[in-house]
Amino acid sequence: MFGFGKLNVAIMGTGYMAGVMAETLQSVPSVRTYAVASRDMERALEFGREYGFKKAYGSYAELAADKKVDLVYIATPHSEHYRHVRMCLENGRAVLCEKPFALNADMAQELFTLAEERGVFAAEAMWIRFLPFAAKIKEVLQSNVIGDPVMLEANLGYNVGRITRMIDPALGGGALLDIGVYLLNVASMLFGDDVRRVNSHCTYTDRHLDEQESITLRYGDGKMAVLQSSMVGISDRRAVISGTKGYMVIENVNNFETLTVFDSSYNRIGSYRRPRQKTGYEYEIKACVRALKEQWTEVPEMTHAQTMNMMHLLDYIRGQLGVVYPQEQPAEETAEPAEALPEGAPEIESVVAEPVFEEDTLPGADPAEVEAAMETAAAQAPAEDAAVQISEEDTETEEA
């Protein structure tokens, strides 16, 4: 796998996040853009040529079976994460899956159990956990410069409520899994996971998904976190940490940019700026490379236990909000009329065309540009099962 060569990285999906990751891979010396898969072979070929991949697949199963793949980055819709991660693990492929790792905690636990039983690496790509500036923020917080921290207030909002992926229950839509999850991770990183009480409220879409929510967490040591996320309104993306001797302000909780420290008289006493970065996603790739080299099955930046803490918290909040996805409905229950599929309908993969923009489109992207691109994306064609070798010099292709 390593030796004198590079790690062969493959990508499932060809949407916005897949493109960002493909660009990122080109800046990491220890990896190679090896293979890409889409249910549309032409789209896979186009994507592969654009980003310098060696192979293109017209099905995810074919990619998962390729023994030369060392790591698979999964950038498909939320609803597909469980199936695609499982497919990779069963084939012995290491996995880095976009958030959320699965739709709920039970699904995530199944996947981690399988990974541990088979000794295969698996990690959730919660990118803010891997950012070097996150360590600096925690270091300053723990220095006692603002005294004992007592309150965290954070918000994150984008006007993306018309994007199909965000408003479709069958795709795991809603603000919580796409936007609010970042705030919950920020709270976890800064205040820990000893959450004793959760109160959440939201407004709903016409398909009973959470449109925007306010979440209050109370910790065992008395700290509190008040988190607000929205998919219909643009926010300042700030976090404010209040302490007994001052406070700290973080600009952009979705890709930490600056940290400013103030004393009890509201005087600025310190400021920090994040280091230069390529896309910001290079850090999670480097963490995966290190883990695979050391033969670990997880990364310390986002352990299986940390992902499970988040999944249980997300499940609890959705329980308070009454948000349930079709895949979670017991077989004997009748779905709401608006969600019901025709009797005998096939699985979602054959019902819903793979969108060109398949996964989290928010970090580092202009939401208006992303939304426009999504709305004009062409429908995907049926799958092809053959792998195609991609040549940058020659646009002709041949069977691999």
Order of alpha helices (4+ residues) and beta strands (2+ residues): beta-alpha-beta-alpha-beta-alpha-beta-alpha-beta-alpha-beta-alpha-beta-alpha-alpha-beta-beta-beta-beta-beta-beta-beta-alpha-alpha-alpha-alpha-beta-beta
